Amino acid sequence: MRPSPVASPLRVRLPRLAALLPTLLLLGAPNLPSLQANGPTSAIVVEPAAGPGPVIGIPAGAFSTRVLLDTTEVIQGWSYGICNDPSIVEPVAETNGSTTNTVNNGGPPAFIQTSLDPDGVTSGVVIDLLGANTLPPGSGYELQLVDYEFAASLPTPAVGDPDLTFTVGFCDTLGTPPVATVVVVGGASLIPSQLGFEIVIPAPAECEFDCVGGVDSVSLSWSDCNPGGPADYFMIFRDGVLIALVDDGSLAFEDTGLGAGVFHYELLAVSFPDPSGVPSILQGSCDAQVVPVTVVGVTPAVGPYQGGTLLIVTGTGFVAAPDTTVLIGGLEALDVTIVNDRTITCFSPGVDSVGEVDVVVSNGAGSETLASGFLYGFIRGQASSDQSLDIGDAIFILDYLFGGGPTPFCLDAADANDSAAIDIGDPIFLLNYLFTGGAPPPPPFAEPGLDLTADPYGCGIPAP
């Protein structure tokens, strides 16, 4: 299993190699000729420290390289530049290779200068200023180790597109004046053969990936993500930024602490069928909306205490979870229908009193209370509590007063003329309104509401 990407070392920066190296090389070659291509009898290679082959581009990942030299000549010194695309990768640290550390009679070179910049590395070495110590013919000489770090955001080919490739290799364009890639043999600067390596950003295959938005988080889950074998790790990106690397075998992740909005997620499932080869990658993407559960209003805002009022509750986050419920005054609303994420329809339950009550919408993603969001009221004259005003209400009051009938549940409603007394005048008042064109009952009428006048009555309150 290939280890997961880790943070790269801290950046170090050494002075730039300028025009000093050719001057120093003159000490070992009084008649230094101009730069020429007399070979190549030497080969210089920069390759990943893990071995030859491409490096897979992973956002914010890091990798190490080594610079190697093979030669059939006796080498007095060398210089080179290694270029990279700074939008993809940058060198962040370097150290001498094992050969460089011991090339001068068991110690480091008499002169060595290295420079790191976003677009590359330069290095110049003179083994011995007097020319007494040199590097004999041989192969696999390790000149330098360079650590690189990928950019936090990399271009990603679409599913089915070709892989993207970028080269890290030797160049003669870095520095002022530019540093040439040469080896020095007998005072002459020879151009070695040169070999770099590629960075590959593979085009991913599709991976099943699901996102479910909540009130302040998004639940991510995936399956069937086995690119050429069980994935070694999963990389999760939100809006192009790496937010998690999952390498414990989990197939889910909770992205928490989010504000309201729509978020785009991408999943990369990475596996290494061959630990030394190119990994296999699958990709999945999805979008999720984080909508906090809110209750904005209830329409209508007033209904009779008997219940049965069709209500429209507006807000947000109603489909964030499948278990949304509505409470009106602490009682479950009836026939709740989740129309969409912002609308619920339901019927008010009956209650045993009048007044303002809270409206609460809850689900597995959250809960919100609209304080005093609904008012239970009564309609004056509806003494029988059957939610209609007719001759039956007058008879109900007469039966209560003179026939031993039941006490009206809402005595305030039985006080039809709002005289602060329930007596024979109330049924007569109703009959006049119903049949002789008399005045209608005082408020609350014909819509439910509260009694705004002082009297000893209420709804659900025993008679005084």
SVG drawing of the C-alpha trace seen along z (x, -y; Angstrom):
<svg xmlns="http://www.w3.org/2000/svg" viewBox="-87 -46 133 52">
<polyline fill="none" stroke="black" stroke-width="0.4" points="0.0,0.0 1.4,-3.4 1.4,-5.8 -1.0,-8.7 0.4,-12.2 1.9,-14.1 2.9,-17.7 6.2,-18.7 9.2,-20.0 9.6,-23.7 11.0,-25.8 14.6,-26.7 16.3,-29.1 20.0,-29.3 21.8,-32.1 21.5,-31.9 24.4,-30.6 25.4,-33.4 28.6,-33.9 31.0,-32.6 31.1,-28.9 32.9,-29.4 35.5,-31.6 36.2,-28.9 36.4,-26.2 39.3,-28.1 41.4,-27.2 41.5,-23.7 41.6,-24.6 43.8,-27.6 42.7,-27.3 38.9,-26.6 37.3,-26.3 33.9,-27.6 30.9,-25.4 30.8,-22.4 29.0,-19.1 31.8,-16.6 29.8,-13.7 27.7,-12.7 30.1,-10.6 28.0,-11.4 24.3,-11.2 22.5,-13.1 19.1,-12.1 16.5,-13.5 14.0,-10.9 11.5,-10.3 13.2,-9.0 10.8,-6.1 12.3,-5.0 12.0,-5.7 8.5,-6.5 5.9,-9.2 4.7,-11.0 0.9,-11.2 -0.2,-14.8 -2.2,-15.0 -3.3,-18.4 -1.2,-19.5 0.8,-16.3 4.6,-16.1 7.3,-13.9 11.1,-13.7 13.6,-13.3 17.2,-12.6 19.7,-13.8 22.0,-11.0 25.1,-11.0 26.7,-8.3 30.0,-9.1 32.9,-7.5 35.1,-10.6 36.9,-12.1 34.7,-14.9 36.0,-18.1 32.6,-19.7 29.1,-20.2 26.2,-22.5 22.6,-22.2 19.1,-23.7 15.9,-21.7 12.8,-23.4 9.2,-22.8 5.8,-24.4 5.2,-26.4 1.4,-26.2 1.6,-22.5 4.6,-21.8 7.4,-23.8 10.7,-22.7 10.6,-23.4 13.8,-21.9 17.1,-20.3 20.0,-18.5 23.3,-17.2 23.4,-13.7 25.6,-11.0 28.2,-11.5 28.3,-15.2 28.8,-15.0 32.0,-12.9 33.3,-13.8 36.2,-15.9 38.5,-13.4 35.6,-12.2 34.2,-15.6 31.9,-18.1 33.0,-20.1 35.2,-23.1 32.5,-25.1 28.8,-24.4 25.9,-26.8 22.2,-26.0 19.2,-28.1 15.5,-27.2 12.8,-29.2 9.1,-28.4 10.1,-27.5 13.1,-25.4 16.4,-24.4 20.0,-25.3 23.2,-23.8 26.9,-24.4 29.7,-22.3 33.6,-22.6 35.0,-19.5 38.5,-20.9 39.7,-24.4 43.2,-23.1 42.0,-20.1 43.6,-17.5 40.4,-15.6 37.9,-14.5 35.0,-12.2 36.2,-9.0 34.2,-7.3 31.2,-5.4 27.4,-5.2 24.7,-6.0 26.4,-9.0 23.9,-10.8 24.4,-14.5 21.3,-16.0 17.9,-15.3 15.1,-17.8 11.7,-17.8 8.7,-19.1 5.2,-20.1 2.1,-20.1 -0.2,-23.1 -3.3,-23.0 -5.5,-23.0 -4.5,-21.1 -6.2,-21.0 -8.3,-17.8 -9.2,-16.2 -12.8,-15.3 -14.0,-11.7 -13.0,-10.1 -10.5,-12.8 -6.8,-12.0 -4.4,-12.2 -2.7,-15.6 1.1,-15.4 3.8,-17.9 7.6,-17.5 10.2,-18.2 13.6,-18.2 16.9,-19.8 17.0,-23.2 19.5,-26.1 17.1,-29.0 17.2,-29.5 19.2,-32.2 20.9,-35.4 23.1,-34.6 21.4,-31.3 23.0,-28.2 24.0,-25.6 23.7,-21.9 27.2,-20.7 29.9,-18.4 33.5,-19.6 36.2,-17.3 39.8,-18.4 38.6,-22.0 36.1,-21.6 32.4,-22.0 30.6,-19.0 26.9,-18.6 25.7,-15.3 22.7,-13.4 19.7,-14.5 16.6,-12.7 13.7,-14.1 10.4,-12.7 6.7,-13.3 4.0,-14.4 0.7,-12.7 -2.8,-13.8 -4.9,-10.8 -8.3,-11.2 -10.6,-9.6 -13.3,-7.1 -16.7,-7.7 -17.3,-6.6 -20.7,-6.4 -20.8,-9.3 -23.7,-10.7 -24.2,-14.0 -27.0,-14.9 -27.2,-18.4 -28.4,-19.3 -28.8,-22.4 -25.1,-23.0 -23.4,-20.0 -23.2,-17.6 -23.2,-13.8 -21.0,-12.2 -21.0,-8.5 -19.6,-6.4 -19.5,-2.8 -18.2,-0.8 -15.0,-2.8 -12.5,0.0 -10.2,-1.2 -8.2,1.8 -8.5,3.1 -9.4,1.8 -8.7,-1.9 -5.7,-2.9 -7.2,-6.2 -10.0,-8.6 -9.5,-12.4 -12.5,-14.7 -12.6,-18.1 -15.2,-20.9 -15.4,-23.6 -11.9,-22.5 -10.2,-22.5 -9.0,-19.3 -10.9,-19.0 -10.2,-15.4 -8.0,-12.3 -9.7,-9.1 -7.4,-6.2 -9.0,-4.1 -11.4,-2.1 -14.4,-4.3 -16.9,-4.9 -18.5,-8.0 -17.5,-11.4 -19.4,-14.3 -18.5,-17.8 -19.6,-19.9 -19.7,-23.6 -21.0,-24.8 -23.1,-27.9 -26.1,-28.1 -25.2,-27.6 -24.7,-25.1 -21.5,-23.1 -19.8,-21.0 -17.9,-17.9 -15.5,-15.7 -14.2,-12.3 -10.9,-10.6 -10.5,-7.0 -6.8,-6.1 -5.4,-2.6 -1.9,-1.2 -2.3,2.2 1.5,2.0 3.2,0.1 5.9,-1.2 3.5,-2.0 0.9,-4.4 -2.2,-4.4 -5.7,-3.7 -8.1,-6.5 -11.9,-6.8 -13.8,-10.0 -17.2,-10.9 -18.9,-14.3 -22.1,-15.6 -23.7,-18.8 -25.4,-19.5 -27.3,-22.4 -27.0,-23.3 -30.3,-24.9 -30.9,-25.5 -34.3,-24.6 -36.2,-27.8 -39.9,-28.7 -40.7,-32.0 -44.5,-32.1 -47.9,-30.4 -50.8,-31.2 -53.5,-31.9 -52.1,-33.0 -55.4,-32.5 -57.8,-29.6 -60.6,-28.3 -59.7,-26.3 -61.7,-23.4 -58.8,-22.8 -59.1,-21.7 -57.7,-24.9 -55.6,-24.3 -52.2,-25.9 -49.3,-26.7 -46.0,-26.8 -43.1,-28.5 -39.4,-28.3 -36.4,-26.3 -34.8,-22.9 -38.0,-21.0 -36.6,-18.2 -33.1,-18.1 -34.2,-14.9 -37.2,-12.5 -38.7,-12.7 -40.1,-16.3 -42.8,-17.0 -44.9,-20.0 -46.1,-20.9 -48.8,-23.5 -48.9,-24.5 -47.1,-21.3 -49.6,-19.0 -48.8,-17.2 -50.3,-18.9 -52.6,-16.7 -52.1,-15.4 -48.7,-17.0 -47.5,-17.3 -43.9,-18.4 -44.6,-20.2 -41.0,-21.2 -38.0,-22.4 -39.7,-25.6 -43.4,-24.7 -45.5,-22.5 -49.2,-22.1 -51.1,-20.7 -54.2,-21.0 -54.3,-22.5 -55.2,-20.1 -58.0,-21.0 -57.0,-22.5 -58.8,-23.2 -58.0,-26.9 -57.4,-30.0 -54.4,-32.2 -51.0,-32.3 -49.0,-29.1 -45.6,-28.2 -45.1,-26.5 -42.2,-24.0 -40.8,-22.3 -38.3,-19.5 -36.4,-16.8 -33.2,-14.8 -31.2,-17.8 -32.5,-20.4 -35.4,-22.2 -36.8,-25.7 -39.5,-27.4 -41.6,-30.2 -42.7,-31.8 -46.4,-32.8 -46.6,-31.6 -50.3,-30.8 -53.4,-32.1 -56.2,-29.8 -59.4,-31.9 -63.2,-31.5 -66.1,-32.8 -68.7,-34.5 -72.1,-32.8 -70.8,-29.3 -71.9,-28.0 -72.2,-24.3 -68.5,-24.3 -69.5,-22.7 -67.8,-25.5 -71.1,-26.7 -73.5,-29.5 -77.2,-28.5 -80.4,-27.9 -78.7,-25.0 -76.4,-27.4 -79.5,-29.4 -81.1,-26.1 -77.8,-24.9 -77.7,-28.1 -81.4,-27.7 -80.8,-24.1 -77.8,-25.1 -79.7,-27.9 -83.1,-26.2 -82.9,-22.5 -79.9,-21.2 -77.9,-20.9 -74.1,-20.7 -72.0,-23.8 -70.6,-25.3 -66.9,-24.5 -66.3,-28.1 -68.5,-30.3 -67.1,-33.4 -68.7,-32.1 -72.1,-31.6 -72.0,-35.3 -73.4,-36.1 -74.2,-39.8 -70.9,-40.3 -72.8,-41.6 -70.4,-39.9 -73.4,-37.7 -74.9,-34.6 -78.7,-34.8 -81.8,-34.7 -80.7,-37.7 -78.0,-35.7 -80.2,-33.2 -82.7,-35.9 -79.8,-38.0 -78.7,-35.1 -82.3,-34.4 -82.7,-38.1 -79.4,-38.0 -80.2,-34.7 -83.9,-35.4 -84.9,-39.0 -81.9,-41.0 -80.6,-41.8 -77.1,-43.0 -74.3,-40.4 -72.4,-39.3 -69.6,-41.6 -66.0,-40.6 -64.6,-38.1 -66.9,-37.4 -67.1,-36.1 -63.4,-35.2 -61.9,-33.6 -60.1,-35.7 -59.9,-36.7 -62.4,-38.6 -61.1,-42.1 -63.7,-43.1 -63.4,-42.3 -65.7,-39.5 -65.4,-36.4 -65.6,-33.9 -63.1,-32.1 -62.8,-28.9 -62.1,-25.7 -62.6,-27.5 -65.4,-26.3 -68.3,-28.7 -67.9,-31.1"/>
</svg>
